[in-house]
Amino acid sequence: MSNINQGRRIPAPDFQADDERLLEFSFKYLDISLDEFSLQRCNVEFLQALIESIQLYSHWTVAQFTDQNNQDRRHIIVFDTTNHPEGFSTLDEDQLAYHDAWQFAPVRNQQWRVHGLLIDNLFQIVWLDPDHLL
């Protein structure tokens, strides 16, 4: 991952505070190969909340989404403070190494998380984490 994700503090994102492009989502890099992020762990309630949060965030601008908000658990991931310090190791490093990893909670008061990469205005979902195992 990029050097931006090193250390214990959550760094400021590289995005402009005035980026008015609408957020989009993709499952192109979805990785369900790891047991802790497998589809079998995702119950119907998690998947429903995921679809609802994607629908909601699709009306947000990049600037709104990147305004890190702890109530929504929406922030950059600092991998070296997790149990996956190597980051998204199944992804092609050369292609994706300079993009920040992000997470958000589909439901505010749940442990559920979605982890991915924000590339321009496209959130690439990589891991579904209904048990918050990252």
matplotlib code that plots the C-alpha trace (Angstrom):
import matplotlib.pyplot as plt

x = [0.0, 1.1, 3.3, 0.4, -1.0, 2.1, 2.0, -0.7, -2.5, -5.1, -3.6, -5.5, -6.9, -5.4, -8.7, -9.8, -12.2, -14.3, -14.5, -18.1, -18.1, -20.7, -19.4, -19.7, -19.1, -17.6, -17.1, -14.3, -11.7, -14.0, -11.9, -13.8, -10.9, -10.0, -12.1, -12.6, -14.0, -16.0, -19.5, -20.6, -20.1, -22.5, -26.0, -29.1, -29.2, -25.5, -26.1, -29.3, -27.5, -24.6, -27.0, -28.8, -25.5, -24.3, -27.5, -27.2, -23.5, -24.1, -25.8, -22.8, -19.9, -16.3, -15.8, -18.7, -17.5, -13.9, -14.8, -13.8, -16.6, -16.1, -19.8, -20.1, -16.7, -15.8, -12.0, -8.7, -7.4, -3.9, -3.1, 0.0, -2.3, -4.5, -4.1, -3.5, -0.4, 0.3, -3.0, -4.9, -2.2, -4.2, -4.4, -1.9, 0.4, 1.8, -1.7, -3.2, -0.3, -0.9, -4.5, -5.8, -7.7, -10.9, -13.6, -17.2, -19.9, -23.1, -25.0, -23.8, -24.3, -23.1, -19.6, -20.1, -17.5, -16.8, -13.1, -11.9, -10.0, -11.1, -9.8, -10.9, -14.7, -15.0, -15.0, -13.7, -15.1, -12.4, -13.5, -16.9, -16.2, -19.5, -17.6, -15.1, -12.2, -9.8]
y = [0.0, 3.6, 5.2, 7.3, 4.3, 3.9, 4.8, 4.9, 8.1, 8.2, 10.5, 13.2, 12.0, 13.2, 14.5, 18.0, 19.3, 20.7, 17.5, 17.5, 14.3, 11.8, 8.6, 5.4, 1.8, -1.3, -4.9, -5.4, -6.1, -8.0, -10.6, -13.4, -15.8, -15.1, -17.0, -13.9, -11.9, -14.7, -14.4, -17.1, -14.7, -12.2, -12.6, -11.2, -8.2, -7.3, -7.5, -5.5, -2.8, -2.8, -2.2, 0.5, 2.2, 2.0, 3.6, 6.4, 7.1, 7.1, 10.5, 11.9, 13.7, 12.6, 15.6, 14.5, 10.9, 11.7, 14.0, 11.3, 10.8, 8.4, 8.0, 6.4, 4.6, 6.1, 6.7, 5.7, 2.3, 2.2, -1.4, -1.7, -1.3, -4.3, -8.0, -7.6, -5.2, -6.2, -4.6, -5.9, -8.4, -10.2, -7.0, -6.1, -3.7, -2.0, -1.0, 0.0, 0.8, 4.6, 4.6, 4.9, 2.1, 3.2, 1.6, 2.4, 0.9, 0.0, 0.6, 3.1, 1.0, -2.3, -3.8, -4.4, -3.0, -2.7, -2.1, -0.9, 1.5, 5.0, 5.6, 9.1, 8.9, 5.1, 3.1, -0.3, -2.8, -5.4, -7.0, -7.5, -7.7, -8.3, -9.5, -6.6, -9.0, -6.5]
z = [0.0, -0.2, 2.3, 3.3, 5.3, 7.5, 11.2, 13.8, 12.9, 10.3, 7.6, 5.8, 2.4, -0.8, -2.1, -2.7, -0.1, -3.0, -5.1, -6.2, -8.3, -7.1, -5.5, -7.5, -6.4, -8.0, -7.0, -9.6, -6.9, -4.5, -2.7, -1.1, -1.0, 2.7, 5.2, 7.4, 4.5, 2.7, 1.5, 4.0, 6.8, 5.3, 6.5, 4.8, 7.1, 6.4, 2.6, 2.8, 4.8, 2.3, -0.7, 1.2, 2.2, -1.4, -2.6, 0.0, -0.6, -4.4, -3.8, -1.9, -3.4, -3.0, -0.7, 1.6, 1.7, 2.4, 5.3, 7.8, 10.3, 13.2, 13.8, 10.4, 10.8, 7.5, 7.3, 5.8, 6.9, 8.5, 7.7, 9.9, 13.0, 11.8, 11.6, 7.9, 7.9, 4.3, 3.2, 0.2, -0.6, -3.3, -5.4, -8.1, -6.1, -9.2, -10.3, -7.0, -4.6, -4.6, -3.7, -0.1, 1.5, 3.2, 5.3, 6.2, 8.3, 6.5, 9.7, 12.3, 15.5, 14.1, 13.9, 10.2, 7.9, 4.2, 3.1, -0.2, -2.3, -3.3, -6.8, -8.1, -7.4, -7.6, -4.3, -5.2, -2.6, -1.7, 1.6, 3.2, 7.0, 8.8, 11.9, 12.0, 11.8, 10.2]

ax = plt.figure().add_subplot(projection="3d")
ax.plot(x, y, z, "-o")
ax.set_aspect("equal")
plt.show()
